[in-house]
């Protein structure tokens, strides 16, 4: 390779290149330090609970995780205690019969792919059953069997579940009680 630059020009070019690298490194490092300082200041402010400074110094607004006023705090505490009592209370009902019950409703064309249950405060469970049906008739028979069961209340199947003619996806929602009403 032929080099037509003199040694002085080569050294100056190397020095300029190193200086440019140093400038770029300092800029990136400075931006990182500013971002860390700004983020730390916002985090400190959030931990102290000064949500008024986030909204421009006006009246405090309700921000997720913050209490807007001191009058809301007792209500939130009592609501949380009520939820804890509901969770800690021994359950009299069992969910053991729900899945076999829904499995008995299946005919040849219905497949259950998901089953979810949430306990209700007044007793029983809110149940969601998802699956696929081969035909509208199979889904209609499954829905009719669920609707006629006395342990299920408020059986709901969205009408759009019947939109296609074959390979129908569905989600049936209902309230299940282990004991008969």
N, C-alpha and C positions, 0 to 999 in steps of 0.2 A: 504494500500500500504506500502510496506517495503522500507525503505530508508537506504541504506548501506553507503552513503557518510557522512562524518563527517561535522559538522557545518562550519569549516574553508574551506573545499573544496567547499561546497555549496556557501559560500560567494565569494570565488575567481571566481567560475564559473559565478555567477551573474555579478560580476564586469567586467570580460572579455567580457561577452555578451553585457553589456551596452557600453563598450569601442568600440566594433566592430560596434554597431549601430551608435555611435557618429562619427566614422571614415567614414562610408558609407554616413551618412547625410552630413558631411563636403565635401566629394568628389562630391556628387550631387550638393550641393550648389555652390561649386567652379566652376563646369562645367557651371552651369546656369549663374554665374557672368561673366565668360569668354565669353560665347555666347552673352550675352547682350552687353558687351563692344565691341566685334568684330562687331556685327550687328550695333551698334550705330555708330561706326567709318565708316563702309561702307555707312550707310545712310547719314551721314554728308558729306562724300566725294561725294556722288551722288547728294545731294542737292547743293553743291558748284559747281558742273559741271565739276569736274576733271575726265573726262572719260579717259584721257590719262593714269592715274595710273591703271585703270582696264585692259588696254591692254598691260601693261608692260613698259610703258614710251615711246613707239614709237610714230609715228604720230597718231593724233587723228583719230579714225575710226567712221563711222556712227553707232551710237547706237540708238535704238528706243527711241524717246523722246529728243534726243540731236541733236544739229545742228553741223555737222562735220566741217564746216568752216563758216566764216562770209559772204562769197559770196552766200551761200545757203539761208541765212535768208531773204533777200528781195524777192527771188523767192517764198519761202514758205508763206510769208506774203501776197503777191499778189494773190497767189493761194487760200489762205484761204478767202481773201476778195471777190474773184470771187464766191466762193461757198456760202458765206453769201448773196451776191446780188441775186444769183439764188434762195436761200431759201426765201428771203424777197420779191421777185418780185410777184406781184399778178398773179395768174394763170387764164388764159382765158378759158382753157379747163376744163371740168368737167368729172368725172369718173362715173357719175350716170347711164349712159347707158351701161356700160361694163358688169356688172354682169347679167342683164336681157338678154343681147345679147348672152352671153355664155350659159345661161340657155335655150335659145331658140334653141341652137344647139343640146341639149341633145335629144337622142332618148330613148327608153325604157331601154337600156342596159348601159347607162353611168350615173355615179354619180359623181358630183363635191364635193370634200372634202376640198379643200383649194383654196383661191383666194388671190393673192398678187399683188400690183401695186406700181411701183416706178416712180415718175415724171422724165421726161427727160428734159435736159436744152433746147433743140430745140423745145420743145412742145410735148404733148402727154404723154403716160405712157408706161413703160415696164411692161407687164402683165404676170404673171405666174399662170396657172390654173392646179391644180393637182386633181386627182380623180382615180376612178376605172371604168373599162369597163368589162361587162360580157363576150363579145366575141371580136374577132379581127374585125369582120364586123362592130360592133357598134362603136368601136374606129376609124375605117377607115371613117365611115360616119361622126363622130364628127369632125375629122381632115379635111375632105373635105368641110364641112360646114364652118369651120373657115377659111380655105384657100380661099374660094370664097367670103368672106365678104370684102367689099371695105374699111371699117374702120380699118381693121387689116392689118399690114404689117409684113413681115419677120416672118411668122408663122413657128415655128420649133417644131417638135415632134421627139424625138430620136427614131431610128429604134429599139433599144432594148425594147421599149415599147410593141412591137409586139412579143416578144420572147415566151410568154406562149400562150396557146390556149384559156384559160378561166381565169377569175379574173385578168385582166391586170391592173397593176398600171401604171399611166402615168403622165407626167408633160409637158404641152404645154406652150411654151413661144412665145410671140408676142409683137408687138408695136401697141398700141391702140390710135386712134385719134378720138375725139368726132365728129369733122366735117369731112365730106367726102372730099377726095382730089380732 
